[in-house]
Amino acid sequence: MSILSSTVKSGVVFAALMTGSAQAGETLDRVRANGVVVDVLVNDYPPFGFINAENQLDGFDVDVGKAFAEKLGVKLKLETPGWETIISGKWAGRWDLAISSATPTEERAKVVNFPVNYYSVPAVLVVNTDEEAIKSIADISGKRVGVGTGSSYEAYINRNFAIPGKAKIEFPFTEVQAVPGDETVNFQNLSLGAGVRLDAIVASLATAQGQINATQKLKVVGEPLFAEPNAVVTDKGDPEWDAEVKRVITELKANGTLAKISEKWFGVDITKYAE
């Protein structure tokens, strides 16, 4: 082997290594260079993300995003491209992460990453206070059940839901008419009366409790359906950024920041159940 060919090959290897390194840390490099982290979330999922009376994005996920940016030492920019767009991946560098109450499922993990869970709450069945026939999830066969569009609750009602690494989910009901839509609208419809527009809703306990308190026309029935972890979402292809996201969230949990945010919004620490 000649000295020239050896030098050329060494240069190619070095360039390849440098290219791989740049790709691995592309998101983190961009965030540091711009001094801004772009976080995407949904704005119709109170109390996690919603537009408040001052026409500002607000909620538990918004506060977690603010804490994340502060811990990283950059400014926070929030965008709301829509849930289906977020969870479909292929962000092309438009956004850096999604702190948006996403359940890590096997199907979703094919197109996006879930570097760290940041809270976990049980899924519950909600009915109108006048409802007498539905006492548990086993009673929803043939009923109209409201769920958030594209949510894990919709997959559950369609008997097509699994949590990676968890025990098999049971479906103690037969055919159900899933009614996907905006969760706030679903709760409004259920508040109209038992069976008027909906027979029940499957949602997180935190969301359900907020609506129960607000309307005084709803109640939770039966046992919790499953414990649903919620994770930060990132796009595929940047393991260095995933590691940084996990580091920051883990520190926010360890120092009590996530607990304080949870207490503010729910009166309890839903982040202590995150695995």
DOTILO-779551 format. One record per residue: z, x, y negated of N, C-alpha, C in turn; residue in three letters; residue number from 1. Coordinates in nm, 2 decimals. Layout:
BEGIN
PT     npz     npx     npy    capz    capx    capy     cpz     cpx     cpy  residu  num
PT       Z       X       Y       Z       X       Y       Z       X       Y     Ala  NUM
...
END
This chain:
BEGIN
PT     npz     npx     npy    capz    capx    capy     cpz     cpx     cpy  residu  num
PT    0.00    0.08    0.12    0.00    0.00    0.00    0.00    0.09   -0.12     Met    1
PT   -0.09    0.06   -0.22   -0.10    0.14   -0.34    0.01    0.10   -0.44     Ser    2
PT    0.04    0.19   -0.53    0.14    0.17   -0.63    0.10    0.05   -0.72     Ile    3
PT   -0.03    0.04   -0.75   -0.08   -0.07   -0.83   -0.06   -0.20   -0.77     Leu    4
PT   -0.10   -0.21   -0.64   -0.09   -0.34   -0.57    0.06   -0.38   -0.56     Ser    5
PT    0.15   -0.28   -0.53    0.29   -0.31   -0.52    0.35   -0.36   -0.65     Ser    6
PT    0.30   -0.30   -0.76    0.35   -0.34   -0.89    0.30   -0.48   -0.93     Thr    7
PT    0.17   -0.51   -0.89    0.12   -0.65   -0.92    0.19   -0.75   -0.84     Val    8
PT    0.22   -0.72   -0.71    0.29   -0.82   -0.63    0.43   -0.84   -0.68     Lys    9
PT    0.50   -0.73   -0.72    0.63   -0.75   -0.77    0.63   -0.83   -0.90     Ser   10
PT    0.53   -0.82   -0.98    0.52   -0.90   -1.10    0.50   -1.04   -1.07     Gly   11
PT    0.42   -1.07   -0.96    0.40   -1.21   -0.92    0.52   -1.27   -0.88     Val   12
PT    0.60   -1.20   -0.79    0.73   -1.25   -0.74    0.82   -1.28   -0.85     Val   13
PT    0.83   -1.18   -0.95    0.92   -1.20   -1.06    0.89   -1.32   -1.15     Phe   14
PT    0.75   -1.34   -1.17    0.71   -1.45   -1.25    0.74   -1.58   -1.18     Ala   15
PT    0.72   -1.58   -1.04    0.75   -1.70   -0.97    0.90   -1.74   -0.98     Ala   16
PT    0.98   -1.64   -0.97    1.13   -1.66   -0.98    1.16   -1.71   -1.11     Leu   17
PT    1.10   -1.66   -1.22    1.13   -1.70   -1.35    1.08   -1.84   -1.37     Met   18
PT    0.97   -1.88   -1.32    0.91   -2.01   -1.33    1.00   -2.11   -1.26     Thr   19
PT    1.05   -2.08   -1.14    1.14   -2.16   -1.07    1.27   -2.19   -1.14     Gly   20
PT    1.32   -2.08   -1.20    1.45   -2.09   -1.28    1.43   -2.18   -1.40     Ser   21
PT    1.31   -2.17   -1.47    1.29   -2.25   -1.59    1.28   -2.40   -1.55     Ala   22
PT    1.21   -2.42   -1.43    1.20   -2.56   -1.39    1.33   -2.62   -1.35     Gln   23
PT    1.41   -2.54   -1.28    1.54   -2.59   -1.24    1.63   -2.63   -1.35     Ala   24
PT    1.62   -2.56   -1.46    1.71   -2.58   -1.58    1.64   -2.64   -1.70     Gly   25
PT    1.52   -2.71   -1.67    1.44   -2.76   -1.78    1.52   -2.86   -1.87     Glu   26
PT    1.59   -2.95   -1.80    1.65   -3.06   -1.88    1.77   -3.00   -1.96     Thr   27
PT    1.85   -2.91   -1.90    1.96   -2.85   -1.97    1.91   -2.77   -2.09     Leu   28
PT    1.80   -2.69   -2.06    1.75   -2.61   -2.17    1.70   -2.70   -2.29     Asp   29
PT    1.64   -2.82   -2.26    1.59   -2.91   -2.36    1.70   -2.97   -2.44     Arg   30
PT    1.81   -3.01   -2.37    1.93   -3.07   -2.43    1.99   -2.97   -2.53     Val   31
PT    2.01   -2.85   -2.48    2.07   -2.74   -2.56    1.98   -2.71   -2.68     Arg   32
PT    1.85   -2.70   -2.66    1.76   -2.67   -2.77    1.76   -2.77   -2.88     Ala   33
PT    1.76   -2.90   -2.84    1.75   -3.01   -2.93    1.89   -3.05   -2.98     Asn   34
PT    1.99   -3.01   -2.91    2.13   -3.05   -2.95    2.15   -3.20   -2.94     Gly   35
PT    2.07   -3.26   -2.85    2.08   -3.41   -2.82    2.06   -3.43   -2.67     Val   36
PT    2.14   -3.52   -2.62    2.12   -3.57   -2.48    2.08   -3.72   -2.49     Val   37
PT    1.97   -3.75   -2.43    1.92   -3.89   -2.43    1.96   -3.96   -2.31     Val   38
PT    2.04   -4.07   -2.33    2.10   -4.15   -2.23    2.04   -4.29   -2.23     Asp   39
PT    2.00   -4.33   -2.11    1.94   -4.47   -2.11    2.03   -4.56   -2.04     Val   40
PT    2.03   -4.69   -2.08    2.12   -4.79   -2.02    2.06   -4.93   -2.05     Leu   41
PT    2.12   -5.03   -1.99    2.08   -5.17   -2.02    2.17   -5.23   -2.12     Val   42
PT    2.11   -5.32   -2.20    2.19   -5.37   -2.32    2.23   -5.52   -2.30     Asn   43
PT    2.22   -5.57   -2.17    2.25   -5.71   -2.14    2.34   -5.72   -2.03     Asp   44
PT    2.44   -5.62   -2.02    2.53   -5.62   -1.90    2.67   -5.60   -1.95     Tyr   45
PT    2.72   -5.70   -2.03    2.86   -5.68   -2.08    2.96   -5.69   -1.96     Pro   46
PT    3.07   -5.62   -1.97    3.12   -5.53   -2.09    3.07   -5.39   -2.07     Pro   47
PT    2.97   -5.36   -1.98    2.93   -5.22   -1.96    2.83   -5.17   -2.07     Phe   48
PT    2.74   -5.26   -2.10    2.64   -5.23   -2.21    2.59   -5.36   -2.27     Gly   49
PT    2.60   -5.37   -2.40    2.56   -5.49   -2.47    2.55   -5.46   -2.62     Phe   50
PT    2.49   -5.56   -2.69    2.48   -5.55   -2.84    2.59   -5.62   -2.90     Ile   51
PT    2.68   -5.56   -2.98    2.80   -5.62   -3.03    2.77   -5.70   -3.16     Asn   52
PT    2.87   -5.75   -3.22    2.85   -5.84   -3.34    2.79   -5.76   -3.46     Ala   53
PT    2.81   -5.63   -3.46    2.75   -5.54   -3.56    2.61   -5.50   -3.53     Glu   54
PT    2.55   -5.56   -3.42    2.42   -5.52   -3.38    2.41   -5.38   -3.33     Asn   55
PT    2.52   -5.33   -3.27    2.52   -5.19   -3.22    2.54   -5.20   -3.07     Gln   56
PT    2.49   -5.10   -3.00    2.51   -5.08   -2.86    2.66   -5.05   -2.84     Leu   57
PT    2.72   -5.12   -2.74    2.86   -5.11   -2.72    2.89   -5.13   -2.57     Asp   58
PT    3.02   -5.09   -2.53    3.06   -5.12   -2.39    3.11   -5.00   -2.32     Gly   59
PT    3.16   -5.02   -2.20    3.21   -4.91   -2.12    3.12   -4.80   -2.10     Phe   60
PT    2.99   -4.83   -2.06    2.89   -4.72   -2.03    2.86   -4.65   -2.16     Asp   61
PT    2.86   -4.72   -2.27    2.83   -4.65   -2.40    2.94   -4.55   -2.43     Val   62
PT    3.06   -4.59   -2.41    3.17   -4.50   -2.44    3.17   -4.38   -2.35     Asp   63
PT    3.13   -4.40   -2.22    3.12   -4.29   -2.13    3.01   -4.19   -2.17     Val   64
PT    2.90   -4.25   -2.22    2.79   -4.17   -2.27    2.84   -4.08   -2.39     Gly   65
PT    2.91   -4.14   -2.48    2.96   -4.07   -2.59    3.06   -3.96   -2.55     Lys   66
PT    3.14   -3.98   -2.45    3.23   -3.88   -2.41    3.16   -3.77   -2.34     Ala   67
PT    3.05   -3.80   -2.27    2.97   -3.70   -2.20    2.90   -3.61   -2.30     Phe   68
PT    2.84   -3.67   -2.40    2.78   -3.59   -2.50    2.88   -3.50   -2.58     Ala   69
PT    2.99   -3.55   -2.61    3.09   -3.47   -2.68    3.14   -3.35   -2.59     Glu   70
PT    3.16   -3.38   -2.47    3.20   -3.28   -2.37    3.10   -3.17   -2.36     Lys   71
PT    2.97   -3.21   -2.36    2.86   -3.12   -2.35    2.83   -3.04   -2.48     Leu   72
PT    2.89   -3.09   -2.59    2.87   -3.03   -2.72    2.74   -3.06   -2.79     Gly   73
PT    2.69   -3.18   -2.76    2.56   -3.22   -2.83    2.58   -3.37   -2.88     Val   74
PT    2.48   -3.41   -2.95    2.48   -3.55   -3.00    2.42   -3.64   -2.89     Lys   75
PT    2.46   -3.77   -2.90    2.41   -3.87   -2.81    2.30   -3.96   -2.87     Leu   76
PT    2.20   -3.98   -2.80    2.09   -4.07   -2.83    2.08   -4.17   -2.72     Lys   77
PT    2.09   -4.30   -2.76    2.09   -4.41   -2.66    1.95   -4.48   -2.67     Leu   78
PT    1.89   -4.51   -2.55    1.77   -4.58   -2.54    1.78   -4.69   -2.43     Glu   79
PT    1.71   -4.80   -2.45    1.72   -4.91   -2.35    1.58   -4.95   -2.30     Thr   80
PT    1.52   -4.87   -2.22    1.38   -4.90   -2.17    1.37   -5.01   -2.07     Pro   81
PT    1.48   -5.06   -2.02    1.48   -5.17   -1.92    1.52   -5.12   -1.78     Gly   82
PT    1.59   -5.20   -1.71    1.65   -5.15   -1.58    1.55   -5.11   -1.48     Trp   83
PT    1.44   -5.18   -1.46    1.34   -5.15   -1.36    1.27   -5.01   -1.40     Glu   84
PT    1.25   -4.99   -1.53    1.19   -4.86   -1.57    1.29   -4.75   -1.54     Thr   85
PT    1.42   -4.77   -1.57    1.52   -4.66   -1.54    1.52   -4.62   -1.40     Ile   86
PT    1.53   -4.72   -1.31    1.56   -4.70   -1.17    1.44   -4.66   -1.09     Ile   87
PT    1.32   -4.67   -1.16    1.19   -4.63   -1.09    1.16   -4.48   -1.09     Ser   88
PT    1.24   -4.41   -1.17    1.22   -4.26   -1.18    1.09   -4.22   -1.25     Gly   89
PT    1.05   -4.10   -1.23    0.93   -4.04   -1.30    0.94   -4.06   -1.45     Lys   90
PT    1.06   -4.01   -1.50    1.08   -4.02   -1.65    1.00   -3.93   -1.73     Trp   91
PT    0.94   -3.83   -1.68    0.85   -3.74   -1.75    0.92   -3.67   -1.87     Ala   92
PT    1.05   -3.65   -1.86    1.12   -3.58   -1.97    1.15   -3.66   -2.09     Gly   93
PT    1.13   -3.79   -2.08    1.16   -3.88   -2.19    1.31   -3.90   -2.21     Arg   94
PT    1.38   -3.90   -2.10    1.53   -3.93   -2.10    1.59   -3.82   -2.01     Trp   95
PT    1.72   -3.80   -2.03    1.80   -3.70   -1.96    1.89   -3.75   -1.85     Asp   96
PT    1.94   -3.87   -1.87    2.03   -3.93   -1.77    2.05   -4.07   -1.80     Leu   97
PT    2.10   -4.15   -1.70    2.13   -4.29   -1.72    2.27   -4.31   -1.68     Ala   98
PT    2.36   -4.34   -1.78    2.49   -4.39   -1.75    2.49   -4.54   -1.76     Ile   99
PT    2.45   -4.60   -1.65    2.42   -4.75   -1.66    2.46   -4.83   -1.54     Ser  100
PT    2.58   -4.79   -1.49    2.63   -4.87   -1.38    2.53   -4.89   -1.26     Ser  101
PT    2.48   -4.78   -1.21    2.38   -4.79   -1.10    2.45   -4.77   -0.97     Ala  102
PT    2.42   -4.85   -0.87    2.47   -4.83   -0.74    2.37   -4.74   -0.66     Thr  103
PT    2.42   -4.63   -0.60    2.34   -4.54   -0.53    2.30   -4.60   -0.39     Pro  104
PT    2.18   -4.65   -0.38    2.13   -4.70   -0.25    2.03   -4.60   -0.19     Thr  105
PT    2.00   -4.62   -0.06    1.91   -4.54    0.01    1.77   -4.55   -0.05     Glu  106
PT    1.73   -4.67   -0.09    1.59   -4.69   -0.14    1.58   -4.63   -0.28     Glu  107
PT    1.68   -4.64   -0.36    1.68   -4.59   -0.50    1.68   -4.43   -0.49     Arg  108
PT    1.75   -4.38   -0.39    1.76   -4.23   -0.38    1.63   -4.17   -0.35     Ala  109
PT    1.53   -4.25   -0.31    1.40   -4.19   -0.28    1.32   -4.15   -0.41     Lys  110
PT    1.36   -4.21   -0.52    1.29   -4.19   -0.65    1.37   -4.13   -0.76     Val  111
PT    1.51   -4.14   -0.75    1.60   -4.09   -0.85    1.71   -4.02   -0.78     Val  112
PT    1.79   -3.94   -0.86    1.91   -3.87   -0.80    2.04   -3.94   -0.85     Asn  113
PT    2.14   -3.93   -0.78    2.28   -3.98   -0.81    2.37   -3.86   -0.80     Phe  114
PT    2.38   -3.77   -0.90    2.46   -3.65   -0.89    2.61   -3.67   -0.88     Pro  115
PT    2.66   -3.79   -0.93    2.81   -3.81   -0.93    2.84   -3.95   -0.95     Val  116
PT    2.94   -4.00   -0.88    2.99   -4.14   -0.90    3.10   -4.13   -1.01     Asn  117
PT    3.10   -4.23   -1.10    3.20   -4.23   -1.20    3.29   -4.35   -1.21     Tyr  118
PT    3.26   -4.46   -1.13    3.36   -4.56   -1.11    3.32   -4.65   -0.99     Tyr  119
PT    3.41   -4.73   -0.94    3.38   -4.82   -0.83    3.46   -4.95   -0.84     Ser  120
PT    3.39   -5.06   -0.83    3.46   -5.19   -0.84    3.41   -5.28   -0.73     Val  121
PT    3.49   -5.37   -0.68    3.44   -5.46   -0.57    3.34   -5.56   -0.63     Pro  122
PT    3.25   -5.60   -0.54    3.17   -5.72   -0.57    3.24   -5.84   -0.52     Ala  123
PT    3.22   -5.95   -0.60    3.29   -6.08   -0.57    3.20   -6.19   -0.58     Val  124
PT    3.24   -6.31   -0.53    3.17   -6.43   -0.53    3.24   -6.52   -0.64     Leu  125
PT    3.16   -6.57   -0.73    3.21   -6.65   -0.84    3.15   -6.79   -0.84     Val  126
PT    3.23   -6.89   -0.86    3.19   -7.03   -0.86    3.25   -7.10   -0.98     Val  127
PT    3.20   -7.22   -1.01    3.26   -7.30   -1.11    3.39   -7.35   -1.07     Asn  128
PT    3.48   -7.37   -1.17    3.62   -7.41   -1.14    3.62   -7.55   -1.06     Thr  129
PT    3.52   -7.63   -1.08    3.51   -7.76   -1.01    3.45   -7.75   -0.87     Asp  130
PT    3.41   -7.64   -0.83    3.35   -7.62   -0.70    3.46   -7.63   -0.59     Glu  131
PT    3.43   -7.71   -0.49    3.53   -7.73   -0.38    3.47   -7.69   -0.25     Glu  132
PT    3.34   -7.69   -0.23    3.27   -7.67   -0.10    3.26   -7.52   -0.07     Ala  133
PT    3.25   -7.44   -0.17    3.23   -7.29   -0.15    3.36   -7.22   -0.17     Ile  134
PT    3.42   -7.18   -0.05    3.55   -7.11   -0.06    3.54   -6.96   -0.02     Lys  135
PT    3.42   -6.92    0.03    3.40   -6.78    0.07    3.25   -6.75    0.08     Ser  136
PT    3.22   -6.63    0.10    3.08   -6.59    0.10    3.01   -6.66    0.22     Ile  137
PT    3.08   -6.70    0.32    3.02   -6.76    0.44    2.97   -6.90    0.41     Ala  138
PT    3.01   -6.95    0.29    2.97   -7.09    0.25    2.84   -7.10    0.16     Asp  139
PT    2.78   -6.98    0.14    2.66   -6.98    0.05    2.53   -7.01    0.11     Ile  140
PT    2.52   -7.02    0.24    2.40   -7.05    0.31    2.33   -7.17    0.25     Ser  141
PT    2.20   -7.16    0.21    2.13   -7.27    0.15    2.16   -7.29    0.01     Gly  142
PT    2.24   -7.21   -0.05    2.28   -7.24   -0.19    2.20   -7.15   -0.29     Lys  143
PT    2.21   -7.19   -0.42    2.14   -7.11   -0.52    2.25   -7.01   -0.58     Arg  144
PT    2.22   -6.88   -0.56    2.32   -6.78   -0.60    2.26   -6.69   -0.71     Val  145
PT    2.32   -6.69   -0.82    2.27   -6.60   -0.93    2.30   -6.46   -0.91     Gly  146
PT    2.21   -6.37   -0.94    2.23   -6.22   -0.93    2.15   -6.16   -1.04     Val  147
PT    2.19   -6.04   -1.08    2.12   -5.96   -1.18    1.99   -5.91   -1.12     Gly  148
PT    1.88   -5.93   -1.20    1.75   -5.89   -1.15    1.75   -5.74   -1.11     Thr  149
PT    1.70   -5.71   -0.99    1.69   -5.57   -0.94    1.82   -5.51   -0.91     Gly  150
PT    1.93   -5.59   -0.91    2.06   -5.53   -0.89    2.09   -5.52   -0.74     Ser  151
PT    2.20   -5.44   -0.71    2.24   -5.43   -0.57    2.29   -5.57   -0.52     Ser  152
PT    2.34   -5.66   -0.61    2.38   -5.79   -0.56    2.26   -5.87   -0.52     Tyr  153
PT    2.15   -5.85   -0.58    2.02   -5.92   -0.54    1.99   -5.88   -0.40     Glu  154
PT    1.99   -5.74   -0.38    1.96   -5.69   -0.24    2.06   -5.74   -0.14     Ala  155
PT    2.19   -5.75   -0.18    2.29   -5.81   -0.08    2.26   -5.95   -0.04     Tyr  156
PT    2.23   -6.03   -0.14    2.20   -6.17   -0.11    2.07   -6.19   -0.02     Ile  157
PT    1.98   -6.09   -0.04    1.86   -6.09    0.04    1.88   -6.02    0.17     Asn  158
PT    2.00   -5.98    0.20    2.04   -5.92    0.33    1.97   -5.78    0.35     Arg  159
PT    1.95   -5.71    0.24    1.87   -5.59    0.24    1.95   -5.48    0.16     Asn  160
PT    2.07   -5.46    0.19    2.16   -5.38    0.11    2.24   -5.28    0.20     Phe  161
PT    2.25   -5.16    0.16    2.33   -5.06    0.23    2.37   -4.95    0.13     Ala  162
PT    2.49   -4.90    0.15    2.54   -4.79    0.07    2.54   -4.67    0.15     Ile  163
PT    2.47   -4.56    0.10    2.46   -4.44    0.18    2.60   -4.38    0.22     Pro  164
PT    2.62   -4.35    0.34    2.74   -4.29    0.38    2.86   -4.38    0.40     Gly  165
PT    2.83   -4.51    0.39    2.94   -4.61    0.40    2.91   -4.69    0.53     Lys  166
PT    3.02   -4.77    0.57    3.00   -4.85    0.69    2.90   -4.96    0.66     Ala  167
PT    2.84   -5.01    0.77    2.74   -5.12    0.76    2.79   -5.24    0.69     Lys  168
PT    2.72   -5.29    0.59    2.75   -5.41    0.52    2.73   -5.53    0.61     Ile  169
PT    2.82   -5.63    0.61    2.81   -5.75    0.68    2.75   -5.86    0.59     Glu  170
PT    2.67   -5.95    0.65    2.61   -6.06    0.58    2.65   -6.19    0.65     Phe  171
PT    2.77   -6.25    0.63    2.82   -6.36    0.70    2.76   -6.49    0.65     Pro  172
PT    2.63   -6.49    0.62    2.56   -6.61    0.57    2.41   -6.60    0.62     Phe  173
PT    2.35   -6.72    0.61    2.20   -6.72    0.65    2.12   -6.72    0.53     Thr  174
PT    2.01   -6.80    0.53    1.92   -6.80    0.42    1.98   -6.85    0.29     Glu  175
PT    1.96   -6.77    0.18    2.02   -6.81    0.05    1.91   -6.80   -0.05     Val  176
PT    1.91   -6.89   -0.15    1.81   -6.89   -0.26    1.87   -6.80   -0.37     Gln  177
PT    1.82   -6.68   -0.37    1.86   -6.58   -0.47    1.80   -6.63   -0.61     Ala  178
PT    1.87   -6.63   -0.71    1.82   -6.66   -0.85    1.84   -6.54   -0.94     Val  179
PT    1.75   -6.45   -0.94    1.77   -6.33   -1.02    1.74   -6.36   -1.17     Pro  180
PT    1.81   -6.29   -1.25    1.80   -6.31   -1.40    1.90   -6.23   -1.47     Gly  181
PT    1.90   -6.25   -1.60    2.00   -6.19   -1.69    2.14   -6.24   -1.65     Asp  182
PT    2.24   -6.15   -1.63    2.37   -6.19   -1.58    2.44   -6.28   -1.67     Glu  183
PT    2.43   -6.25   -1.80    2.50   -6.34   -1.90    2.45   -6.48   -1.89     Thr  184
PT    2.32   -6.50   -1.88    2.25   -6.63   -1.87    2.30   -6.70   -1.74     Val  185
PT    2.30   -6.62   -1.63    2.35   -6.68   -1.50    2.49   -6.73   -1.52     Asn  186
PT    2.58   -6.66   -1.58    2.72   -6.71   -1.60    2.72   -6.83   -1.69     Phe  187
PT    2.64   -6.83   -1.79    2.63   -6.95   -1.88    2.59   -7.07   -1.80     Gln  188
PT    2.49   -7.05   -1.71    2.44   -7.16   -1.63    2.54   -7.21   -1.53     Asn  189
PT    2.62   -7.12   -1.47    2.72   -7.16   -1.37    2.83   -7.24   -1.45     Leu  190
PT    2.85   -7.20   -1.57    2.96   -7.27   -1.65    2.93   -7.41   -1.68     Ser  191
PT    2.80   -7.45   -1.67    2.76   -7.59   -1.69    2.82   -7.69   -1.59     Leu  192
PT    2.85   -7.64   -1.48    2.91   -7.73   -1.38    2.88   -7.68   -1.24     Gly  193
PT    2.95   -7.73   -1.14    2.92   -7.69   -1.00    2.79   -7.75   -0.95     Ala  194
PT    2.70   -7.66   -0.92    2.57   -7.71   -0.87    2.47   -7.76   -0.97     Gly  195
PT    2.50   -7.75   -1.10    2.41   -7.80   -1.20    2.28   -7.72   -1.20     Val  196
PT    2.30   -7.59   -1.22    2.19   -7.50   -1.22    2.20   -7.39   -1.12     Arg  197
PT    2.33   -7.35   -1.09    2.36   -7.26   -0.99    2.48   -7.30   -0.91     Leu  198
PT    2.49   -7.25   -0.78    2.60   -7.29   -0.70    2.71   -7.18   -0.70     Asp  199
PT    2.66   -7.05   -0.73    2.75   -6.94   -0.73    2.68   -6.82   -0.79     Ala  200
PT    2.76   -6.71   -0.81    2.71   -6.58   -0.86    2.78   -6.47   -0.78     Ile  201
PT    2.70   -6.37   -0.75    2.76   -6.25   -0.69    2.75   -6.14   -0.80     Val  202
PT    2.86   -6.08   -0.84    2.87   -5.98   -0.95    2.99   -5.89   -0.92     Ala  203
PT    3.00   -5.79   -1.01    3.11   -5.70   -1.00    3.24   -5.78   -1.05     Ser  204
PT    3.35   -5.74   -1.00    3.48   -5.80   -1.04    3.50   -5.78   -1.19     Leu  205
PT    3.47   -5.66   -1.24    3.49   -5.64   -1.39    3.41   -5.73   -1.47     Ala  206
PT    3.28   -5.75   -1.44    3.19   -5.84   -1.51    3.24   -5.98   -1.50     Thr  207
PT    3.27   -6.02   -1.37    3.32   -6.16   -1.35    3.44   -6.19   -1.43     Ala  208
PT    3.54   -6.10   -1.43    3.66   -6.12   -1.50    3.64   -6.14   -1.65     Gln  209
PT    3.55   -6.07   -1.70    3.52   -6.08   -1.85    3.46   -6.22   -1.87     Gly  210
PT    3.38   -6.27   -1.79    3.32   -6.40   -1.80    3.42   -6.52   -1.78     Gln  211
PT    3.50   -6.49   -1.68    3.61   -6.59   -1.65    3.70   -6.61   -1.77     Ile  212
PT    3.74   -6.50   -1.83    3.83   -6.50   -1.95    3.76   -6.57   -2.06     Asn  213
PT    3.63   -6.55   -2.08    3.56   -6.60   -2.19    3.53   -6.75   -2.18     Ala  214
PT    3.50   -6.79   -2.06    3.45   -6.93   -2.04    3.57   -7.03   -2.00     Thr  215
PT    3.66   -6.98   -1.92    3.77   -7.06   -1.86    3.71   -7.17   -1.77     Gln  216
PT    3.59   -7.15   -1.72    3.52   -7.25   -1.64    3.48   -7.19   -1.50     Lys  217
PT    3.52   -7.07   -1.47    3.48   -7.00   -1.35    3.60   -6.94   -1.28     Leu  218
PT    3.57   -6.91   -1.15    3.68   -6.86   -1.07    3.62   -6.77   -0.95     Lys  219
PT    3.70   -6.67   -0.91    3.66   -6.59   -0.79    3.71   -6.66   -0.67     Val  220
PT    3.63   -6.67   -0.56    3.67   -6.72   -0.44    3.65   -6.62   -0.32     Val  221
PT    3.73   -6.63   -0.22    3.72   -6.54   -0.10    3.76   -6.40   -0.13     Gly  222
PT    3.74   -6.32   -0.03    3.77   -6.18   -0.04    3.66   -6.10   -0.11     Glu  223
PT    3.69   -5.98   -0.16    3.59   -5.89   -0.21    3.48   -5.86   -0.11     Pro  224
PT    3.36   -5.86   -0.15    3.24   -5.85   -0.05    3.22   -5.70   -0.01     Leu  225
PT    3.23   -5.61   -0.10    3.21   -5.47   -0.06    3.25   -5.39   -0.19     Phe  226
PT    3.30   -5.26   -0.16    3.33   -5.17   -0.27    3.21   -5.10   -0.31     Ala  227
PT    3.17   -5.12   -0.44    3.04   -5.07   -0.48    3.06   -4.94   -0.58     Glu  228
PT    3.02   -4.83   -0.53    3.03   -4.71   -0.62    2.92   -4.72   -0.72     Pro  229
PT    2.94   -4.67   -0.84    2.84   -4.66   -0.95    2.83   -4.52   -0.99     Asn  230
PT    2.71   -4.47   -1.00    2.68   -4.33   -1.02    2.59   -4.31   -1.15     Ala  231
PT    2.60   -4.19   -1.20    2.51   -4.15   -1.31    2.37   -4.12   -1.24     Val  232
PT    2.27   -4.16   -1.31    2.13   -4.14   -1.26    2.06   -4.03   -1.33     Val  233
PT    1.99   -3.95   -1.25    1.90   -3.85   -1.32    1.76   -3.85   -1.25     Thr  234
PT    1.66   -3.80   -1.31    1.53   -3.79   -1.25    1.52   -3.68   -1.14     Asp  235
PT    1.43   -3.69   -1.06    1.41   -3.59   -0.95    1.37   -3.46   -1.01     Lys  236
PT    1.40   -3.35   -0.94    1.34   -3.22   -0.97    1.42   -3.12   -1.06     Gly  237
PT    1.55   -3.15   -1.09    1.62   -3.05   -1.17    1.76   -3.04   -1.12     Asp  238
PT    1.78   -2.96   -1.01    1.92   -2.95   -0.95    2.02   -2.88   -1.05     Pro  239
PT    1.97   -2.80   -1.14    2.07   -2.74   -1.23    2.13   -2.84   -1.33     Glu  240
PT    2.04   -2.93   -1.37    2.09   -3.04   -1.46    2.19   -3.13   -1.38     Trp  241
PT    2.15   -3.16   -1.26    2.24   -3.25   -1.17    2.38   -3.18   -1.16     Asp  242
PT    2.38   -3.05   -1.14    2.51   -2.98   -1.13    2.59   -2.99   -1.26     Ala  243
PT    2.52   -2.98   -1.37    2.59   -2.98   -1.50    2.64   -3.13   -1.52     Glu  244
PT    2.56   -3.23   -1.49    2.61   -3.36   -1.51    2.73   -3.39   -1.42     Val  245
PT    2.73   -3.34   -1.30    2.85   -3.36   -1.21    2.97   -3.29   -1.27     Lys  246
PT    2.95   -3.17   -1.32    3.06   -3.09   -1.38    3.12   -3.16   -1.49     Arg  247
PT    3.04   -3.21   -1.58    3.10   -3.28   -1.70    3.17   -3.41   -1.67     Val  248
PT    3.11   -3.49   -1.58    3.17   -3.61   -1.54    3.31   -3.59   -1.47     Ile  249
PT    3.30   -3.49   -1.38    3.42   -3.45   -1.31    3.54   -3.41   -1.40     Thr  250
PT    3.50   -3.33   -1.50    3.60   -3.29   -1.60    3.66   -3.41   -1.68     Glu  251
PT    3.57   -3.50   -1.72    3.61   -3.62   -1.79    3.70   -3.71   -1.71     Leu  252
PT    3.68   -3.71   -1.58    3.77   -3.78   -1.49    3.91   -3.71   -1.48     Lys  253
PT    3.90   -3.58   -1.46    4.02   -3.50   -1.44    4.11   -3.50   -1.56     Ala  254
PT    4.05   -3.50   -1.68    4.14   -3.49   -1.80    4.18   -3.63   -1.85     Asn  255
PT    4.15   -3.73   -1.78    4.19   -3.86   -1.82    4.11   -3.94   -1.92     Gly  256
PT    3.99   -3.88   -1.96    3.91   -3.95   -2.06    3.85   -4.08   -2.00     Thr  257
PT    3.80   -4.07   -1.88    3.74   -4.19   -1.81    3.84   -4.30   -1.79     Leu  258
PT    3.96   -4.26   -1.76    4.07   -4.36   -1.74    4.10   -4.43   -1.87     Ala  259
PT    4.10   -4.36   -1.98    4.13   -4.42   -2.11    4.02   -4.52   -2.15     Lys  260
PT    3.90   -4.48   -2.12    3.78   -4.57   -2.15    3.79   -4.70   -2.07     Ile  261
PT    3.82   -4.68   -1.94    3.84   -4.79   -1.85    3.95   -4.89   -1.90     Ser  262
PT    4.06   -4.83   -1.93    4.18   -4.91   -1.98    4.14   -4.99   -2.10     Glu  263
PT    4.06   -4.93   -2.19    4.02   -5.00   -2.31    3.94   -5.12   -2.28     Lys  264
PT    3.85   -5.11   -2.18    3.76   -5.23   -2.15    3.81   -5.32   -2.05     Trp  265
PT    3.89   -5.28   -1.95    3.92   -5.36   -1.84    4.07   -5.38   -1.82     Phe  266
PT    4.15   -5.30   -1.89    4.30   -5.30   -1.87    4.35   -5.23   -1.75     Gly  267
PT    4.25   -5.18   -1.67    4.28   -5.11   -1.54    4.19   -4.99   -1.54     Val  268
PT    4.22   -4.89   -1.45    4.14   -4.77   -1.43    4.04   -4.79   -1.32     Asp  269
PT    3.92   -4.84   -1.34    3.83   -4.85   -1.23    3.76   -4.72   -1.19     Ile  270
PT    3.79   -4.61   -1.27    3.73   -4.49   -1.24    3.81   -4.41   -1.13     Thr  271
PT    3.93   -4.45   -1.10    4.01   -4.38   -1.00    3.96   -4.41   -0.86     Lys  272
PT    3.88   -4.51   -0.84    3.83   -4.54   -0.71    3.69   -4.47   -0.68     Tyr  273
PT    3.64   -4.40   -0.78    3.51   -4.33   -0.76    3.53   -4.22   -0.66     Ala  274
PT    3.44   -4.20   -0.57    3.45   -4.10   -0.47    3.35   -3.99   -0.50     Glu  275
END
